[in-house]
Amino acid sequence: QDLGVLPTTLAKILTASVIISMSLTPVLGELGSFAGNLIESRSGAVRSDGLTPEEEIELFDNIDVDRSGCIDLEELREALVALDFTYTSIAEIFASFDTNGDGVICRDEWKIGIESE
């Protein structure tokens, strides 16, 4: 409910930020499910996040189709659209993994993002 205390533009920005932050946790859960499906039929030493170190690398390499050593938004989008992720979810995942804001997800950012799931 609008109490009229904040300017309209600021109120809209605050509302949008609350909606985005509330939706981020389930979106990261979707990525965890994606990774979990990848390893269901595999064996090996599994960490608490469900991925073996080899599977974490394999998942990264499968998404990094141009073999640049980094995942850009388009590569992540192509991989996750095929799994029925929404464009909004993909953008939120990308933003949460690209911690330094350089427009790509490097291996270190990927590792941190996957393990934080």
N, C-alpha and C positions, 0 to 999 in steps of 0.2 A: 504494500500500500504506500502510495506517495504521500508523504507528510508535508511536502512543499518546503522542506528545510534546505535542500540542496538545489543548485541550478539543474535544469533538466538534462543538459548534456552530461554533467558529472554523475547524475543519478543513473543515466543509461549506461555509462561506462562502468560504474560500480556493479550494476546488475549483470552486465555481460561478464565481468571478471568473476563474479560468484558462480554464474552458470558454467563457465569454462572450468573453474577449479573443481566444481562438483562432478563434472563429467570426466576429468582427467584420470581418476583412479580406476573406473571401470574400463577405460580405454587401454590403460597399461595392463589390465587383467586380460584383455583380448590378445595382446601381444604375448603374454605369458602362456595363454592357451595355444596360440600358434606354435610357440617353441615347444610346448609339451607334446603336441601332436607329432612334431618332427621326431621326437625321441622315444615315443611309445614302444616301438618294436625293436629298439636297440638295447644293447647291453653295455656295461662298462661302469666305471666309477662315476656315480651321479652326485653332484653337489646338492646342497639344500635347495637351490633354485630349480632343480630338475634337469639341468643341462650338464653334460660332461664338457670339459674344456675343448675337446675335439669337435663336439656338436655346436658349441658356441662359435667356433671358427668357421665351421662348415656353413652354418646359417648365414653368417656375415658374408662369406664368399659367394653364396648362392644369390644373395641380394645385390652384391657389388658386381653387376654384370659387365661393366667396362673395365674391371680389374684395376681401378685407380688406387685402391687401398682405402677408399672412403665411399660412403653411401650418400648419394644426393637424394633430394626429395623425390625426384622422378623415379629413381630406382626403387625406393621404398614404396612409392605409390603403386608401381607396376606389380611388385611382389604381393602387396596386401590387398589391392583391389581384387586380385584373383581369388583371394580368400574371403571376399565379401565384406571387407572393412569399408567403412564410409570415408569419404574424402576428409571430413572433419576429424574423424578418429586418427587418420593417417597423419594429418597436419599436427595434431596434438602430440602424437607419439614422436614425430620428428622433432618438434620443438623441445620436448622433454629430454630426448637423447642428445641433441646438439647443444651441449651445455656451454660451449664457448661462443656460440652464435655465429660461427663462420660459414654456415650454409651447407655443411656436410657433417656426417657422423663418422668420425675416425674410429679405429679399432678400440682405443682406450675408452672413448665415450660409449661405444657399443657394449663393451664389457661391463662398465658401470651401470648402464641402463638395464641390461639383462639381469645383472645380479641384484639390482634394487627391486626387481619385480618379485 
